[in-house]
Amino acid sequence: MSDKKKEDLKKEPKSKEPSKAQLKPAKLYSPPDFPYHNRELSWMDFNSRVLEEAFEKENPIMERLNFLAITASNLDEFFMVRVAGVMDRVHSTKSGKPDESGMSPVQQFAKLTDKIHEFAKKQYSCLNRSLIPALKKCKIHFLKISELNKQQKQQVEKYFDKFIFPVLTPLAVDTSRPFPLLANKSLNIAVRLSKDGDDIFAVVQVPSILPRYFEVQTDNGRAFVMLEDIITDKLSELFELYKIKAFCPFRITRDSDLDIDEDADDLLVEIEHSLKKRQRGDPVRLEIISKCDEALKNFLVDMLGVNSKEIYEVSGPLDLTFLSKFCHIDVTDEMHFKPIIPVTPPADFYGYTDMFAAIREKDRMVHHPYESFDAVTKFIDQAAKDPDVLAIKQTLYRVSGHSPIIDALIKAAENGKQVTVLVELKARFDEENNIGWAKKLEKAGCHVIYGLQGLKTHCKIVLVVRREEDGLRRYLHMGTGNYNDSTARFYTDIGMFTCNEEFGEDASSLFNVITGYSTPPVYNKMKVAPTGLRNFFEEMIRHETENAAAGLPSGITAKVNSLVDPEIIRLLYKASQAGVKIVLIVRGICCLVPGIKGISENITVRSIVGQLLEHSRIFIFENGGNRKIYMGSADWMQRNLDKRVELVFPIEDSDLIDRSFGIMETMLKDVLNTRIQNPDTTYELIDRRGKKLHNCQREFSEMAKKSLSVKLIVEKEENRFKPQVPSSEKNNDKK
């Protein structure tokens, strides 16, 4: 190979973004003929890794409870969307069509339900055999009514009479009173009653407005009684004319994937109507207490129309998500992780009261939650108040319930600035929240866009247009995570601030595409889906493959939440076969199978599950020795590359490049939070023997503190040697 050819291979390939193509999804890919782990089964593997943290005795007890609650919450959403989707395909006319892994919907459903049933057993084994005994050692007890002493029973009776009884509504089920439409995920009690020898049935809903647990006084630590236990103990007071023969707490999960007509005249109204249907979706899971009365079980099966595979009998309280609140009861610090407190301000902004002045000097980076998200809110707030700011444009996917960013945007509109906000109404399970924000922003005078037909807008970007002495200047924030000050406390994400003119041009072009009918441009710096991001990633992977074949430095290191896309996986396998070393950090779903001889032996897959939720997306390509690093909002999934507006951006400032490489290197050193995927798709913790016990999340926290302390020391030293000006000179200066 000629030297010129080698030099050409070192150069970053140009992305072939179509200049005339309309913004529409790219083609779909047929099932591959290579190793591909089923997406739903891989997700269950991820939830199992979270459950392992609940079993981990080295974790503080309240954190273990929280991990168990997270697995329950994850599983609820999984049933409402993914399991419901598999069930739909089972019953559709195309039920025989296999997925990318080669399994038909019937085969998927069978394997999936077997895995979920086994998982549910592990959840309750964790609760009953591990967590409850650990709580008892800490003198925290969950008591049955029969275990209460006289004084505790009086407390419970008083609480029932004053707070519970007034909100209970027993619902009889007979020929004149049909089985009630029970809300999705609501906790209920089925009751079998008898009068004159005949069985009748009733349902009592456990009020969600009340806490799931009630604390009773005890001389030995703390003691709690479950709300449903209090209600079942008092059922006779609700059905005074009947004999209580049996009762059984139960909970149903419904199909909650919205069927939205995007051709509707008003998308907001259409989604509002669809949200009402979510509570009435078909049941996809029935949870009941083990050893449930057979007649009650048959009654529920008949009323709800579920089959045996959809019934989950559990040996403990239903709906373990209540533990997410319980784990925050007032306890000693030792029962929780040492908190990771964001440093304020981030080192990159230390000494600057003017965010714009700081960004004009150089690109800035903030690593959340180790560094405060306040830098982002301050940026938008300053833009809202600055008389020289003419316009603010922003995308919003998920925001908090009391968002300071929304407040700042409203303030900007009230101050006469041109404010344009894309609020993605189709953000799953945040639709209602986003509808509320969209209406509030519109009322304040903001120009609100609801998203694009057929696409979700998932990119994270703010554009501020400011008038300055030398003309208009565009300031940007681009990130890997949502503009959500609440989740920014426990999601790891990275944001970059810049006023680089090429980025500014790209941002303006992107917003013109989102808000109008502009043709997607060829961007200077940004890589944008759905028109160019797939092409970019595929070309970069091919480029590494060519470099390896040419004997040039090659390698790929990527951190994503999910790796699902068949074509990306196919190209990674080819790169591995060419000798490209590939290291992937995939928190959740990973359909690629590493370590298979002749196919993926050069690929390793790591998953980091720890105190914080890993959320940032980072991509490094060795590029023939001229390493390139990118960050952004996109995972390697079909939906991100073909069905969403996504943004990936390069890191080009030399300081930020070094810092970004350092972030990845620190994560790859992690031993305590990291699991490695085996060729059989199982995961196992890294063998810690003989290794330094790196915890990347704790180390990032210490790095953030150290970076800020260095700035403080430098400032202190500078002030220490600053000459004192005589008072007479000060007075002259004032004159």
N, C-alpha and C positions, 0 to 999 in steps of 0.2 A: 504494500500500500504506500502511495506517495505521501511525502510530508504535508503537501497541500491538503490531501484528503483527510489526514489526521487532524490538521488544524480546523478543517470544516466540521469535523465531528465534535470538537471541543466547544464549538459555539452553541449557544442555546437555540433550539429550533424555534422558528416563528410559528405562532399559533395560527392555524388556518380558520380564523373566524369569518363566516360569510358576511360580506358587506351588504348584500341585498336581501338575505333571507329574513323572513318574518319571524317574530318571536313565537315559536311553537315547539312542542315536544319533539325530540329526535326519535329515530326509529327504535323499535323494541328489538331485543335480541332473542334468538331461539335458544332452547335449552342446550347447554354445553356438553361436550363429550369428554369431560375431564373431572377430576375430583371436585365435588361441590357439596358442602354440608348444608342440609336443609335449614332454611332461615329460622323457622319457628323452633326447631330443636336447638339451634345455636342460641337463640334467645333464652331458652330454658336453662342452657348451660351457664349463661351470664347470671341469671337470677340465682342459680345454685352457688355461684361464686360469692354473691352477696350474702346468701344464707350461711356460707362457711364463716363469714365474719361474725355472725350471730353465735355460732358455736365456739369461736375463738376465745379461749379463757384468758388470754393476755389482754383482750379488749375490756375496758371498763363495763360494768354490768348494764348501766343505762344506755350505753352505746350499742351493746349487743341487742337490747330490746328494740332500739331504733332500727338496727339492721333487719331484724325480723319484721318490723312494721313496714319497712321499705319493700321487702319481698312480697308482702301481702298487697300493698298498694300497686306495685308493678304488675302483679298477677291479675288484679282487678282490671287494669287497663288492657292487659294482654288478652283477656277473655272478651272484653267489650269490642275489641277491634280485630285482632289477629285470629283468635279462635273462631269468632263469629264469621270471619271471612272464609276460613277453611270449611266451616259448616255450610256456608252458602254454596261453595264450590261442590261440596259433596252432593247437595240436592239439586244442582243445576244440570242442564242437559249436557254440559261439557265435563261431567264428573270424571271421565276417563283420562283427561288430558294431564300428563305429568308436569310437575314443576321443574325448576332448573336442576334439582338433585335427582330427578328421575322418578320421584314418587307421585302416584296419583293422589287426588284429594282424600280418597277413602283410606289409602295407606298412611298418608300424613296424619289424618284424624286419629287413626288407631294408635300409631306410635306416640303422637302428641298427648293424647289423653292418658295413655299408660304412664308416660313420663310425668305428667302433672299429678296424677294420683300418687305416684311414688314421692314426688316433691312435697305434696301436702302432708304426707305421713312424716317426712323429715321436719317440716315446719313445726308440727305439734310435738314431735319427739324433742326438738330443740327447746320448745317452751316447757314441756312437762318434766323432762329429765335433766335439763341443763340450766335453764334460766330461772325457773321457779325455785329449785334448790339453792341457786346462787343468791336469789333475792332473800330467801329465808336466812342465809348466813349473814346478810346485811340487815336482818330484822325487819324485812318488808314482806308482808303476808297478804295473800289473797284468800279470803275466808268464804266458806259456804254458810248459808243461813243456819244450818244445823251446828256449826262450830262457834256461833256467837254466844256470848254470855248474856245474862239478863239485861244488863245496862246497854250493851251493844244492840240488842234486839229492840229496846225502847227507842234508841236513836234511829234505827232503820224504820220503825213504824211511824215515828214522827215525820221523817223525811218523806215517806210514802204518802202519808195523809196530806202533807202540806204542798209538796212539789210534784209528785208523780201521778197520784190518782186524778187530780183535776185535768190532766192533759191526755189521759188514756181514753181510747175509744174502742171498746170491744165490738167486733164485727161478726155477726152471725152469718153463716152460709147455709141457705136452704133454697127451696124452690122460688121464693119471692125475693130473696136477697142473694144475688150472685156473688161469686168469688171476687173480692175487690181487686182493682188494678193497683198493684203494689209497686212503689217507686224502685227504680234501679238501685241496687246495693243497700236497700233498707233492711233493717233487722226486725224480724217479726217472730211471733210465737203462735204456733198452731195448737189448738186445744180440742181434745175430744171430750164431749160432754155426754151425760146420760140423764134421761128423765123418762120414767115409766118404762124402763128397759130398752128404750130406743137410743141409738147413737146419733148425735148431731155434732157439727163441727163449727168452730169459730176461729177468728184470727185477731190477735192483738198486736198492734205495731209498737215496737219499742221506740219511744220518742227520741229522735235524733237531736232535739233541742237541749236535752239534758246530758250531762257527762256520763260516760259508760261505766264509771266506777264511783263509789261513794266511800269516803273515809270514815271509819269508826274509831272511837277512842280505844286505846290499849295501853297497858303498862309496859309492854315489851315491844318497843319499836313502833312500827306503823302497820295499820291493817286496813284492807279495802274489800268491799263487796261489789260484785258486778251488778249493774242495773237490771239486767234481765233476770238475775237470780232473785232480786227483790220483788219483781213483778210476778214471776211464777209462784213465789211463796204466797202472794196475795190474790191469786186468781179466783179463789172462792168469793172474795168480796166483789168481783166483777160479774160473776155468774151465780148469784145467790140462790136461784131456784133450781140449779142443776148440780149434779155430782161431777166433779172433775175426775175423769178416767185416765187421761194422759195428756201430756203437753210436750212440745218439741220446738225449740228455737230453730228458725230457718232464715235463709237469706238467698235472694235470687240476684243473678247478674244478667243484664240484658245486652243484646246487640245494640251498640251505641255509635256505630259508624254512620255518619250522616250521609244521606243521599240528597245532594244539593243540585238543583237545576241552575247551572251557571248562565243559562240563557234567559233567566227570569228578568223582568223589567227592573226590579230593585233587589240587588243581591242581599242587602242588609235585611230586608223584610223576609226574603226567602230563607235565610239562615235562622232568623228568629222562629219561623214556622217549623223548621227542621229540628230545632232544639227541643221543641215540645214533644216531638215524636221520639226523642232519645229515651225518655222515661217509659215509653210504651213499646220499646223494641222486644223482639222475641227473646224468651229466656234462653241463655246458653250455659248456665250453671245453676244448680241448686245445691246449696250447702246446708247440711243438717247435722245435728248432734248424733254421734255414734250411739247405737242401741236405741234408736228412735222407735217408738211404738209403730208396729207394722201397719195398723189401720191408718194412722196419721200419715205415714210415709206414702201409702197408696193413695190417700186423699190428695196429697200435694202433687204427686206424679200425675194424677188425673186432671187436676185443676190447671197445672202449669204446662202439661204436655211435654215433659222431659223424658229421656230414656235413661237406662242404667248408667251409661257412660258419662252422662251429664250430672250425675248425683255424686256429691263429695261428702262422705261422712267423716267428721273430725272429732277428735277426743279432747275438746277444750272449747273455750269461748270462740264464737264465730267472729269474723271480721277483726283480724289482728292489727288492723291499721290504728286501732285505738291506742296501741302502745306508743305511737309517735308522740302523743300528748302526755301519756303517762310517764314517759321517760324524762319529762321536764319538770316533774314534781321537785320540790325543794329537798335536795340531798347534798351530801358532802361532795367536794370537788373531785375526790378520788373516783367517784362513780361515773365521771365523764372524761372524755378526752381533754387534754389541755387545750383550751381554745386557741384557734389561729386568729389573731387580732390583726386586721389590716393596718399597715402603717399609713399615717396621714401626715404630710402629703407624700405621695410616691417620690422616690429620690430624683426622678427625672424632672419633677416640677418643684423641687425644694428651692426656696428663695424667690419664687415668682408669684406675684399676686395677679399678674396679667397673663392669662393662659395663651393669648395670641402672641405676646412677645416671646414666650418660651418656645412656641411652635415655629415662629419665624426663624429662630436661631438654628434649629435642627429638628429632625424627626424625633418624636418621643414615644416611649412604650410604657404601658402599665400592665402588670401581671396580677390578675385578681384570683382569689381574694387576699393574696398576700399583701397587695397594695390596694388602697382604698378605691372603691368605685366612685367615690366623691369626685375624683378627677374628671370623670365623664359628665356627671351631673353639673359640676361647676362650669365645664366648657359650654354646655348648652345654656346654663343660667346666665353666664356672662354674655353670651351671644344675645340672649333675650333682652338684656338691660343695656347693651352697648349701642349708643346712638349711631355709630358708624356701620353697624350690621344692617344689611338691607334684606337678607333672605336667609331662611333656615329650611332645609329639606332633610327629612329623616324617614327611615323605615322602622316600623315597630311590629314585632312578631309576638312576643310575650312580654308583658310589663306587669309590675306589681300592683296590688290592690290600691295603694296610696302612693302613686308614682310621682316623685319630684320632677321627673323628666316631662311628664304630661303637664304639670303645673308650670314649668318653665316655658313650654311651647305655647300654652295659653297666654302666659304673660307676654311673650314675644308678639303674639297676634294683637293683644290689647295695646301694645306699644307701637303698633302700626307697621310691623315687619311682615314681609311676605312669608307665610309659614305653610309649607306643604308637607303633609304626613301621609305615608302609606301605612294604614292599619290593616294587617292581614286578618280578615274576619274568619278565614278557614283554618286558623291555628287550632288544632284539635284539642278539645277540652278547655280552651281559653276563648272560645267563640263569644260566650255571653259577656265575659269581662271586656273583650275587645270591642264589642258592639257598644257597651256603655262608654268606653273611652272615645270611640269614633263620634258618637253623638255629642259628647261634651266638647270635643275639639271643634266640631262643626259649629256648635253654638257660640264658641268664642271667636269665630271668624277665621279659623284655619281652613285651608283647602285640603280636604280629606279624600284619599283614594282608598277604595276597598280591596285592592288587589287586582290581579289580571286574570282574565277568563282562561280556565284550563291550567293555571299555574298557581303555585303558592310563592309568595315573595318572602324568602327566608334570609336574604342577605342582611348584614348589619352595617349600616353606614349613616353618617350624619354629614351634611354639607352646609357650611356657613359661608355666605358671601359677604365680604366686608369691604367698605370703602376706605382706602388708605392714600397716602400722599402720592404714590406712584401709580395709582389706579386701583381697580378692583382686585382683591386677592381672595382665593378660595381656601378655606381651612376644612380639613376632614378628620373625622374619626372613623376608622374601620376596625371591626372586631370579629372575634370567633364566637361570641356569645350574645345573648339577648340584652336589650336595654332594660334590665330588671334589677333594681337595687336590692331586692330581697334574695333572689337566687344567686346574685353576685357574691353573697357571703359564704356560699358553700359549693358553687360551681367554679372550677378552674377555667379561666379564660384569659385571653390576651387581646389588648387593643393598641392600635397605633394611631398617633396623631401626626398629620403632615400638612404642609401648605405647598408641597411640590406641585408645580404648575401642570405637569403631565397627569398626575393623579387628579388634579382639579378638573382638567378637561374631561377625563374619563368619568368622573363623578357626575358632572353636568350631563354628559351624554347618557349615562345610565338612568338618571332621573327623567330625562326627556323621553326615553323609551318606556319607562314605567308609567309616566303620567300622560303621555300623548300617543301619537301614531308614528313616532320617529323610527326609521330603519335602524336596527342594531348596528353600531359602528365597528370598525376595527380599533380596539382600545390600545392606548399607548402602553399601559402597565397592567391594568386589571385583567383578570380572567373571569368571564361571566357566563353562567348557565342561564338558559339552556342552549345558547347558540355557539359557545366556544369553549366551555370548560372541559367537556368530554374530550374534544379534539386535543386540547392542551395536555391533559393528563396522559392520554394515549400516546401522543408524540413524545412526551418526556420519558415515558417508560420504554418506548421503542429506541429512543436515543441512547438510553443507558445500555440496552441490549446490543446496539451497534458498537458502542464504545468498548464493551467487554469483548466482543468479537475482534475488535481492532487492537486489543491489548492496552487500551487507555483506562485510566481510573474510572471506575463505575460503582454505583451503589444507590440504593433507595432507602430512605428512612422516613416513615410516615406515621403520624398519630391521628387516628380518626375514632369516632364513636362506633361506627359500623362499617363493615366491608362486605358488600352484598353483590355489587354489580358484576355480572358474568364476564363481560368483555374486559374489564379491568383485571379481574382474576386470571383470565386466559393470558393476558399480556404479562402479568407478573410471573406466571408459570414459565412462559417462554424466556423471560429475562433470567429467571433462576437457572434454567437449562443452559443459558449462554454463559453462566458463571457470575451473574450479578448478585452481590450480597444484598439481601433485602431484610430489613428489620422493621416490623410493624408493631405499633402499640395500638391495640384495638380494645376499647373498653367493653363493648357489648357484643353485638352479633358479628361473627366472622365465618363466612361461608367458604373461604379459602382454607385448604388443609395443608399445613406446613410439614416439612421433614420427610416427604415421600421420595424415595430414591428415584432418580431419573426425571423427576417432575418438579419437586419443590424442596430439595435438600438444602438449597441455599437461602431458604426463607425461614425466619423465626417469627413467631407471633407471641406477643406479650399482652397481658391484660392487667391494668392497675386498678384495684378496688381498695379504697382506703377511707380515711376520715372525710375527705372531700370527693365530690363527683367530678371525675375528669371529663372535660367538655371541649377543650381547645382542639383545633385541627391544625396540624403543622406538617409540611411536606418538604423534604430535603432530597435533592438530586445531585450526585457527585459531578455530573456534567463534564467529564474528561479532565477533572482537576480544578475546574472553575465552579465551585459549589454554589448552588442556588437554593434559596429557602423561601417558602411561601406559607402564608397563613390564610385562614378564612372560615367561612360558615358551612362549607360543603363536606359531607361524608362521601365515601365511595359507594353510593347506592344509586340505583336507576332513578329514583325520585329526585335526588339532589342534582344529578347530571342532566336529566331530561325533562323533568316536570316542575322544576322550581327556578326562581330567579335567585341565583347564588353568586357569591363574590369571593374570589381568592386573589390575594395581592402579594407582590414580592416585598421582601425586606431588603432595602438597599443601603441604608445608612450604615457605615462601617461599625459603629459602636453597637447598633441594634443587631447587626448580623452576628457579631461575636456573642452578644447576649442570647440571641435566639438559639445558636448552636449549643451554647452552654445549658440552656433549658432542656434541650433534648438529651444532651449527655448526662445531665443529672437524673433525668427520668430513667435512662437506660442503666444507671447504677443502682436503682432501687432494688432492694432485696425484700423488705418487709411487706410491701403492698402488691408485689408483682407475682403473677402466675404465668407459666409457660404452657402454650398449647402443644399437645402431643400429636403425632400423626394419626392417632385413633380419635381425634377431636376432643379428648379429655384434657383437663387443665390440672396442673399441680404447682404448688408453691415452689419457689426457688430454694434449693438446698442451702441453708444458711451456714453450714459448717465451714469454718475457716474464712468466712467472708466478713467484711465490715458491714455492719447492719445499717445500710443506708435507707432512709425513709424520705423520698423525694419531697413529699408535701411539707414535712417539718423543715427540711433543708431550705426549701424555697422561702418559707416564713423567716428563717434566720437570715437568709440572703437579703431579703427586703429590709429587715431591721438594720443589718450591717451597712447596706448601701446608704440608707438615710443617716446612720450615725457617722459615716465617713464625711458626708456633707456637713453635718453639724460640727465635726472636729475641724474641718478645713475652715469653716466660717469663724470658729472660735479662734483659731490660729491667726487668721487674717486680721481679725479685730484686735488681737493681742499686740500685734506689731504696727497697728495703725497709728500714725503720729497724731498727737493731740494738737489741735489748732488753738492758739491763744484767743481768749475771749474778745480782744480788740479786733482781731482779724475776722472773727465770726460776725461782729457788729458791722464791720466794713462791707463784708459780703452781703449782708442783708440790705445795706444801703445801695 
